[in-house]
C-alpha cells in the first residue's frame, strides 16, 4: 500500500508529492512507493502525513530490493503506528546491493506510538549506504519496542550524515544515531535518550565497536537523559561543534569546502546541499535583516529558523511589512 505507486519495477518517480493518511494495517507501506525492484529511482519527491501499518513502513519507500536509488527526497511524518521495521525514508531492504543507495534525504516530524515496535529509525531500517542525509524525526516508542535509533536501525553505512532528534523507548538498544552498521564523518545531537529495558541508552551507536565509526562525534553538552556509553565516538561540546576557526581540528577529515559548513558560535555542521549559496555565505545569520537590504532590488533573505523567529518577534517593526 502506498500513496502513489504500489510496485515500481525499474520505474522512475520524479518531482512527486503525497500529502495524506495511509492507514493500511499490512506490510510494505510507503508514503510514495510500497515496493521497488530492479534499480527503481525516486528523485526530488516528498511525503507529508500519517502512516499506519504492521511492518516495513517508510516515509518514502516501504521495501526495496537493495538496488533502489532515493535522492533529494524527504518526509514529514505527522504520526506513525507500526509493529516493526519502520523509518522516515526506507522501511526495509531485501538485500543491500552496491548499485543502490540513499542520497541527500531528510526526515522530520515524530513517531509517537508504535505499540510493540521493533527496529525504528529516522532514515532507514534497511542495509545499504546512505550519504549526506539527516533526521529530525523524534521517536517515542512504547510497550516492548526496541532497537530505536536516530538514523539507522540495521546494518546500513552512513556517510556525512547527522541526527538532531530525541529517541525514547521502553525497550532496549536505544541510540542517538545508529544501531549496528557504521558511520563516517557523522554526528548526533540528542537532548534525551531513554530506555527502561536492559542496558543503557547510547548517545551515538548501539551494538557498535570502534571499527564501526570513523571521524564521527556526539554532542556532550545537550545530552540530558540516560547514562549512555558514547559508543566509542569522540564527544564534542556545543562550543566545539560550532567553532568554525578550529573545525579542521575538531572534525577530522571532514570536507568543509564541498559538503559541510559551520555557523561560527551559532550552528553545528550543516550540509551544503540543503542551502542556497547566499545562505552558505552567511552562516551566522540569526536576524531577519542580516542578509540583504530590504529593498526591491536587494530584499532580505531568510535562510535559517532563527531568522524566522526574529521576524515573528519583530512583526510590524520597520522593514518587516
Sine and cosine of phi, psi and omega as CSV:
sin_phi,cos_phi,sin_psi,cos_psi,sin_omega,cos_omega
0.00,0.00,0.67,-0.74,0.01,-1.00
-0.46,-0.89,0.14,-0.99,0.05,-1.00
-0.99,0.12,-0.23,0.97,-0.07,-1.00
-0.67,-0.74,-0.85,0.52,-0.08,-1.00
-0.78,-0.63,0.76,-0.65,0.02,-1.00
-0.99,0.16,-0.79,0.62,0.02,-1.00
-0.82,-0.57,0.82,-0.57,0.08,-1.00
-0.91,-0.42,0.94,-0.35,0.00,-1.00
-0.94,-0.34,0.98,-0.19,-0.08,-1.00
0.85,0.53,0.52,0.85,-0.04,-1.00
-1.00,0.00,0.12,-0.99,0.01,-1.00
-0.72,-0.69,0.87,-0.49,0.09,-1.00
-0.93,-0.38,0.92,-0.39,-0.13,-0.99
-0.76,-0.65,0.68,-0.73,0.05,-1.00
0.79,0.62,0.76,0.65,-0.02,-1.00
-0.88,-0.48,0.51,-0.86,0.01,-1.00
-0.61,-0.80,0.65,-0.76,0.07,-1.00
-0.81,-0.59,0.71,-0.70,0.04,-1.00
-0.74,-0.67,0.89,-0.45,-0.01,-1.00
0.24,-0.97,-0.29,-0.96,-0.01,-1.00
-0.89,-0.45,0.80,-0.59,0.07,-1.00
-0.89,-0.45,0.96,-0.27,-0.09,-1.00
-0.85,-0.53,1.00,-0.03,-0.17,-0.99
-0.94,-0.35,-0.59,0.81,0.01,-1.00
0.98,0.21,0.15,0.99,-0.03,-1.00
-0.88,-0.47,-0.58,-0.82,-0.04,-1.00
-0.91,-0.42,0.31,-0.95,0.06,-1.00
0.83,0.55,0.96,0.28,-0.04,-1.00
-0.86,-0.51,0.83,-0.56,-0.01,-1.00
-0.77,-0.63,0.58,-0.82,0.06,-1.00
-0.86,0.50,-0.58,0.81,0.05,-1.00
-0.92,-0.39,-0.74,0.67,-0.10,-0.99
-0.75,-0.67,0.72,-0.70,0.01,-1.00
-0.98,0.21,-0.81,0.59,-0.01,-1.00
-0.65,-0.76,0.57,-0.82,0.02,-1.00
-0.75,-0.66,0.50,-0.87,-0.02,-1.00
-0.64,-0.77,0.39,-0.92,0.20,-0.98
0.81,0.59,0.85,0.53,0.12,-0.99
0.84,0.54,0.76,0.65,0.10,-0.99
-0.94,0.33,0.50,-0.87,-0.05,-1.00
-0.89,-0.45,0.69,-0.73,0.14,-0.99
-0.79,-0.61,0.93,-0.36,-0.13,-0.99
-0.79,-0.61,0.63,-0.78,0.13,-0.99
0.75,0.66,0.75,0.66,-0.06,-1.00
-0.74,-0.67,0.24,-0.97,-0.08,-1.00
-0.43,-0.90,0.31,-0.95,0.09,-1.00
-0.71,-0.71,0.64,-0.76,0.10,-1.00
-0.68,-0.73,0.86,-0.51,0.01,-1.00
0.40,-0.92,-0.43,-0.90,-0.08,-1.00
-0.91,-0.42,0.67,-0.74,0.04,-1.00
-0.80,-0.60,0.82,-0.57,0.05,-1.00
-0.77,-0.64,0.71,-0.70,0.02,-1.00
-0.05,-1.00,-0.20,-0.98,-0.07,-1.00
-1.00,-0.02,-0.84,0.54,-0.11,-0.99
-0.38,-0.92,0.35,-0.94,0.01,-1.00
0.86,0.51,0.90,0.43,-0.07,-1.00
-0.87,-0.49,0.80,-0.60,0.01,-1.00
-0.75,-0.66,0.57,-0.82,0.03,-1.00
-0.87,0.49,-0.48,0.88,0.08,-1.00
-0.94,-0.35,-0.82,0.58,-0.06,-1.00
-0.78,-0.63,0.75,-0.66,0.02,-1.00
-0.94,0.34,-0.86,0.51,0.01,-1.00
-0.58,-0.82,0.76,-0.65,0.06,-1.00
-0.94,-0.33,0.17,-0.99,0.03,-1.00
-0.99,-0.10,0.05,1.00,-0.01,-1.00
0.98,-0.20,-0.30,0.95,-0.01,-1.00
-0.99,-0.14,0.01,1.00,-0.05,-1.00
-0.94,0.35,0.51,-0.86,0.13,-0.99
-0.88,-0.47,0.87,-0.50,0.09,-1.00
-0.90,-0.44,0.86,-0.51,-0.12,-0.99
-0.63,-0.78,0.63,-0.78,0.05,-1.00
0.75,0.66,0.73,0.68,0.00,-1.00
-0.77,-0.64,0.36,-0.93,-0.06,-1.00
-0.47,-0.88,0.29,-0.96,0.04,-1.00
-0.69,-0.72,0.53,-0.85,0.16,-0.99
-0.84,-0.53,0.95,-0.31,-0.07,-1.00
-1.00,-0.06,0.93,-0.38,0.03,-1.00
-0.97,0.23,-0.56,0.83,0.05,-1.00
-0.23,-0.97,0.49,-0.87,0.03,-1.00
-0.51,-0.86,0.77,-0.64,0.05,-1.00
-0.81,-0.58,0.86,-0.51,-0.12,-0.99
-0.59,-0.81,0.08,-1.00,0.14,-0.99
-0.95,-0.30,-0.60,0.80,0.02,-1.00
-0.30,-0.95,0.37,-0.93,0.13,-0.99
0.81,0.59,0.99,0.12,0.01,-1.00
-0.56,-0.83,0.55,-0.84,-0.02,-1.00
-0.41,-0.91,0.25,-0.97,-0.04,-1.00
-0.91,0.40,-0.48,0.88,-0.01,-1.00
-0.89,-0.45,-0.88,0.48,-0.09,-1.00
-0.85,-0.53,0.85,-0.52,-0.05,-1.00
-0.98,0.22,-0.57,0.82,-0.02,-1.00
-0.22,-0.97,0.40,-0.91,0.06,-1.00
-0.78,-0.63,0.73,-0.69,0.00,-1.00
-0.89,0.45,-0.78,0.62,0.01,-1.00
-0.33,-0.94,0.93,-0.37,-0.05,-1.00
-0.82,0.57,0.65,-0.76,0.00,-1.00
-0.79,-0.61,0.43,-0.90,-0.08,-1.00
-0.93,0.36,-0.36,0.93,-0.03,-1.00
-0.99,-0.11,0.14,0.99,0.06,-1.00
-0.95,-0.32,0.19,-0.98,0.04,-1.00
0.22,-0.98,0.21,-0.98,0.05,-1.00
-0.88,-0.47,0.80,-0.59,-0.10,-1.00
-0.77,-0.64,0.76,-0.64,0.16,-0.99
0.78,0.62,0.88,0.48,0.03,-1.00
-0.83,-0.55,0.26,-0.97,0.15,-0.99
-0.44,-0.90,0.39,-0.92,0.04,-1.00
-0.75,-0.67,0.61,-0.79,0.01,-1.00
-0.71,-0.70,0.18,-0.98,0.05,-1.00
0.95,-0.32,-0.60,-0.80,-0.07,-1.00
-0.37,-0.93,0.62,-0.78,0.23,-0.97
-0.95,-0.31,0.93,-0.37,-0.18,-0.98
-0.94,-0.33,-0.27,0.96,-0.04,-1.00
-0.43,-0.90,0.93,-0.37,-0.03,-1.00
-0.87,-0.49,0.21,0.98,-0.01,-1.00
0.87,0.49,-0.90,-0.44,0.02,-1.00
-0.98,-0.21,0.65,0.76,-0.09,-1.00
-0.82,0.58,0.54,-0.84,-0.02,-1.00
-0.63,-0.78,0.81,-0.59,-0.01,-1.00
0.92,0.39,1.00,0.08,0.01,-1.00
-0.78,-0.63,0.71,-0.70,-0.08,-1.00
-0.53,-0.85,0.29,-0.96,-0.02,-1.00
-0.94,0.34,-0.60,0.80,-0.05,-1.00
-0.91,-0.41,-0.84,0.55,-0.14,-0.99
-0.53,-0.85,0.65,-0.76,0.18,-0.98
-0.93,-0.35,0.21,0.98,0.10,-0.99
-0.98,-0.20,0.11,-0.99,0.07,-1.00
-0.99,0.14,-0.44,-0.90,0.03,-1.00
1.00,0.02,-0.19,-0.98,-0.09,-1.00
-0.91,-0.42,0.61,-0.79,-0.01,-1.00
-0.78,-0.63,0.76,-0.65,-0.07,-1.00
-0.83,-0.56,0.66,-0.75,0.15,-0.99
0.72,0.69,0.83,0.55,-0.02,-1.00
-0.78,-0.63,0.36,-0.93,0.07,-1.00
-0.54,-0.84,0.36,-0.93,0.02,-1.00
-0.76,-0.64,0.72,-0.70,0.18,-0.98
-0.85,-0.52,0.50,0.87,-0.05,-1.00
-1.00,0.01,0.97,-0.23,0.04,-1.00
-0.92,0.40,0.70,-0.72,-0.05,-1.00
-0.85,-0.53,0.86,-0.50,0.06,-1.00
-0.80,-0.60,0.95,-0.31,-0.07,-1.00
-0.96,-0.27,0.58,-0.81,-0.02,-1.00
-0.89,-0.45,-0.09,-1.00,0.04,-1.00
0.80,0.59,-0.81,-0.59,-0.06,-1.00
-0.97,-0.23,0.38,0.92,-0.05,-1.00
-0.88,0.48,0.67,-0.75,-0.05,-1.00
-0.58,-0.81,0.11,-0.99,0.00,-1.00
0.83,0.56,0.88,0.47,0.04,-1.00
-0.94,-0.35,0.67,-0.74,-0.02,-1.00
-0.45,-0.89,0.35,-0.94,-0.10,-1.00
-0.91,0.42,-0.65,0.76,-0.02,-1.00
-0.91,-0.41,-0.85,0.53,-0.10,-0.99
-0.73,-0.69,0.67,-0.74,-0.01,-1.00
-0.91,-0.42,0.45,0.90,0.05,-1.00
-0.49,-0.87,-0.33,-0.94,-0.11,-0.99
-1.00,0.02,0.75,0.66,0.07,-1.00
-1.00,0.07,0.45,-0.89,0.03,-1.00
-0.94,-0.33,0.87,-0.49,-0.06,-1.00
-0.97,-0.25,0.69,-0.72,0.04,-1.00
-0.80,-0.60,0.74,-0.68,0.07,-1.00
0.76,0.65,0.84,0.55,-0.04,-1.00
-0.69,-0.72,0.26,-0.96,0.02,-1.00
-0.41,-0.91,0.32,-0.95,0.06,-1.00
-0.79,-0.61,0.58,-0.82,-0.05,-1.00
-0.73,-0.69,0.50,0.86,-0.09,-1.00
-0.88,-0.47,0.11,-0.99,0.09,-1.00
-0.99,-0.12,0.56,-0.83,0.03,-1.00
-0.76,-0.65,0.90,-0.44,-0.04,-1.00
-0.81,-0.58,0.70,-0.71,-0.04,-1.00
-0.49,-0.87,0.54,-0.84,0.10,-1.00
-1.00,0.01,0.01,1.00,0.00,-1.00
-0.99,-0.17,-0.75,-0.66,-0.04,-1.00
-0.60,-0.80,0.10,-1.00,-0.04,-1.00
0.85,0.53,0.90,0.44,0.03,-1.00
-0.96,-0.28,0.73,-0.69,-0.06,-1.00
-0.62,-0.78,0.55,-0.83,0.04,-1.00
-0.95,0.30,-0.37,0.93,-0.04,-1.00
-0.77,-0.63,-0.91,0.41,-0.07,-1.00
-0.72,-0.69,0.32,-0.95,0.06,-1.00
-0.78,-0.63,1.00,-0.03,-0.18,-0.98
0.99,0.13,-0.05,-1.00,-0.03,-1.00
0.96,0.27,-0.44,-0.90,-0.03,-1.00
-0.48,-0.88,0.27,-0.96,0.07,-1.00
-0.70,-0.71,0.53,-0.85,0.10,-0.99
-0.67,-0.74,0.81,-0.59,0.00,-1.00
0.79,0.62,0.85,0.53,-0.03,-1.00
-0.71,-0.71,0.25,-0.97,0.04,-1.00
-0.48,-0.88,0.31,-0.95,0.02,-1.00
-0.78,-0.63,0.66,-0.75,0.12,-0.99
-0.77,-0.64,0.97,-0.25,0.01,-1.00
-0.81,-0.58,0.74,-0.68,0.07,-1.00
-1.00,0.07,-0.32,0.95,-0.03,-1.00
-0.44,-0.90,0.78,-0.62,0.17,-0.98
-0.78,-0.62,0.67,-0.74,-0.05,-1.00
-0.50,-0.87,0.69,-0.72,0.17,-0.98
-0.57,-0.82,0.60,-0.80,0.02,-1.00
-0.95,-0.30,-0.05,1.00,0.06,-1.00
-0.99,0.16,-0.24,-0.97,-0.05,-1.00
-0.91,0.42,0.49,-0.87,0.03,-1.00
0.98,0.17,-0.21,-0.98,0.00,-1.00
-0.79,-0.61,0.44,-0.90,0.05,-1.00
-0.92,0.39,0.42,-0.91,-0.07,-1.00
-0.86,-0.51,0.85,-0.53,-0.09,-1.00
-0.84,0.54,-0.54,0.84,-0.10,-1.00
-0.89,-0.46,-0.82,0.58,-0.16,-0.99
-0.57,-0.82,0.85,-0.52,0.11,-0.99
-1.00,-0.09,0.53,-0.85,-0.01,-1.00
0.85,0.52,0.63,0.78,-0.01,-1.00
-0.80,-0.60,0.26,-0.96,0.10,-1.00
-0.76,-0.65,0.00,-1.00,-0.01,-1.00
-0.84,0.55,-0.56,0.83,-0.04,-1.00
-0.94,0.34,-0.22,0.97,-0.01,-1.00
-0.99,0.16,-0.14,0.99,-0.13,-0.99
-0.70,-0.71,0.48,-0.88,0.08,-1.00
-0.58,-0.82,0.86,-0.51,0.07,-1.00
0.81,0.59,0.75,0.66,-0.03,-1.00
-0.84,-0.55,0.40,-0.91,-0.21,-0.98
-0.57,-0.82,0.27,-0.96,0.12,-0.99
-0.67,-0.75,0.48,-0.88,-0.06,-1.00
-1.00,0.07,0.93,-0.36,-0.05,-1.00
-0.99,0.13,-0.23,0.97,-0.02,-1.00
-0.99,0.17,-0.54,0.84,-0.12,-0.99
-1.00,-0.08,-0.19,0.98,-0.09,-1.00
-0.97,0.26,0.93,-0.38,-0.11,-0.99
-0.93,-0.36,-0.34,0.94,-0.13,-0.99
-0.83,-0.56,0.62,-0.78,0.07,-1.00
1.00,0.07,0.51,-0.86,-0.02,-1.00
-0.94,0.35,-0.68,0.73,0.17,-0.98
0.81,0.58,0.95,-0.31,0.24,-0.97
-0.96,0.28,0.75,-0.66,-0.03,-1.00
-0.92,0.40,-0.02,1.00,0.11,-0.99
0.96,0.28,0.55,0.83,0.04,-1.00
0.90,0.44,0.36,0.93,-0.03,-1.00
-0.93,-0.37,0.57,-0.82,-0.04,-1.00
-0.93,0.36,0.82,-0.58,0.07,-1.00
-0.99,0.14,0.60,-0.80,0.12,-0.99
-0.77,-0.64,0.58,-0.82,0.09,-1.00
-0.98,0.21,0.22,-0.98,0.06,-1.00
-0.85,0.52,-0.66,0.75,0.02,-1.00
-0.86,0.52,-0.68,0.73,0.01,-1.00
-0.93,0.37,-0.62,0.78,0.00,-1.00
-0.93,0.37,-0.43,0.90,-0.03,-1.00
-0.97,-0.25,0.28,0.96,-0.03,-1.00
-1.00,-0.03,0.99,-0.14,-0.03,-1.00
-0.94,0.35,-0.55,0.84,-0.05,-1.00
-0.91,0.41,-0.66,0.75,-0.06,-1.00
-0.97,-0.25,0.39,0.92,-0.08,-1.00
-0.88,0.48,-0.58,0.81,-0.03,-1.00
-0.92,0.39,-0.48,0.88,0.03,-1.00
-0.99,0.14,-0.66,0.75,-0.03,-1.00
-0.96,0.28,-0.60,0.80,-0.03,-1.00
-0.89,-0.45,1.00,0.04,-0.08,-1.00
-0.91,0.41,0.73,-0.68,0.10,-0.99
0.92,0.39,0.32,0.95,0.07,-1.00
-1.00,0.06,0.54,-0.84,0.00,-1.00
-0.99,-0.12,0.99,-0.17,0.01,-1.00
-1.00,-0.05,0.17,0.99,0.08,-1.00
-0.99,-0.11,-0.71,0.70,-0.11,-0.99
-0.94,-0.34,-0.42,0.91,-0.16,-0.99
-0.93,-0.37,-0.72,0.70,-0.12,-0.99
-0.86,-0.51,0.35,-0.94,0.28,-0.96
-0.55,-0.83,0.38,-0.93,0.00,-1.00
-0.84,-0.54,0.65,-0.76,0.15,-0.99
-1.00,-0.06,0.98,-0.20,-0.16,-0.99
-0.80,0.60,0.88,-0.47,0.02,-1.00
0.96,0.27,0.05,1.00,-0.10,-1.00
-0.84,-0.54,-0.75,0.66,-0.09,-1.00
-0.59,-0.81,0.55,-0.84,0.03,-1.00
-0.95,0.31,0.10,-0.99,-0.05,-1.00
-0.76,0.65,0.74,-0.68,0.04,-1.00
-0.87,-0.49,0.53,-0.85,0.02,-1.00
-0.99,0.17,0.81,-0.58,-0.09,-1.00
-0.88,0.47,-0.55,0.83,-0.10,-1.00
-0.88,0.47,-0.33,0.94,-0.05,-1.00
-0.99,0.11,-0.19,0.98,-0.14,-0.99
-0.84,-0.55,0.58,-0.81,0.14,-0.99
-0.88,0.47,0.45,-0.90,-0.03,-1.00
-0.86,0.51,-0.54,0.84,0.05,-1.00
-0.88,0.48,-0.65,0.76,0.02,-1.00
-0.93,0.38,-0.66,0.75,0.02,-1.00
-0.89,0.46,-0.50,0.87,0.01,-1.00
-0.99,0.13,-0.16,0.99,-0.01,-1.00
-0.75,-0.66,0.86,0.51,-0.16,-0.99
-0.95,0.32,-0.20,0.98,-0.02,-1.00
-0.98,-0.20,0.14,0.99,-0.03,-1.00
-0.89,0.46,0.76,-0.65,0.03,-1.00
-0.73,-0.68,-0.21,0.98,0.01,-1.00
-0.93,-0.36,0.41,-0.91,-0.09,-1.00
-0.90,0.45,-0.45,0.89,-0.05,-1.00
-0.97,-0.23,0.34,0.94,-0.03,-1.00
-0.96,0.27,-0.44,0.90,-0.03,-1.00
-0.82,-0.57,0.83,-0.56,-0.01,-1.00
0.99,-0.11,0.08,-1.00,-0.05,-1.00
-0.91,-0.41,-0.05,1.00,0.01,-1.00
0.98,0.21,0.32,0.95,0.02,-1.00
-0.97,-0.26,0.18,-0.98,0.02,-1.00
-0.91,0.42,-0.52,0.86,0.01,-1.00
-0.99,0.15,-0.46,0.89,-0.04,-1.00
-0.62,-0.78,0.95,0.31,-0.04,-1.00
-0.93,0.38,0.28,-0.96,0.10,-1.00
-0.91,0.41,0.60,-0.80,0.05,-1.00
-0.93,-0.36,0.80,-0.60,0.03,-1.00
-0.98,-0.20,0.90,-0.44,-0.05,-1.00
-0.92,-0.38,-0.54,0.84,-0.18,-0.98
-0.79,-0.61,0.39,-0.92,-0.06,-1.00
-0.88,0.47,-0.53,0.85,0.02,-1.00
-0.88,0.47,-0.55,0.84,0.04,-1.00
-0.93,0.37,-0.64,0.77,0.05,-1.00
-0.90,0.43,-0.66,0.75,0.03,-1.00
-0.88,0.47,-0.68,0.73,0.02,-1.00
-0.91,0.42,-0.63,0.77,0.02,-1.00
-0.90,0.45,-0.69,0.72,0.01,-1.00
-0.88,0.47,-0.64,0.76,-0.02,-1.00
-0.94,0.33,-0.37,0.93,-0.05,-1.00
-0.91,-0.41,0.33,0.94,0.00,-1.00
-0.85,0.53,0.79,-0.62,-0.04,-1.00
0.99,-0.16,-0.24,0.97,0.04,-1.00
-0.96,0.29,0.24,-0.97,0.01,-1.00
-0.85,0.53,0.78,-0.63,0.05,-1.00
1.00,-0.07,-0.02,1.00,-0.04,-1.00
-0.97,-0.25,-0.07,1.00,-0.03,-1.00
-0.98,0.21,0.00,0.00,0.00,0.00
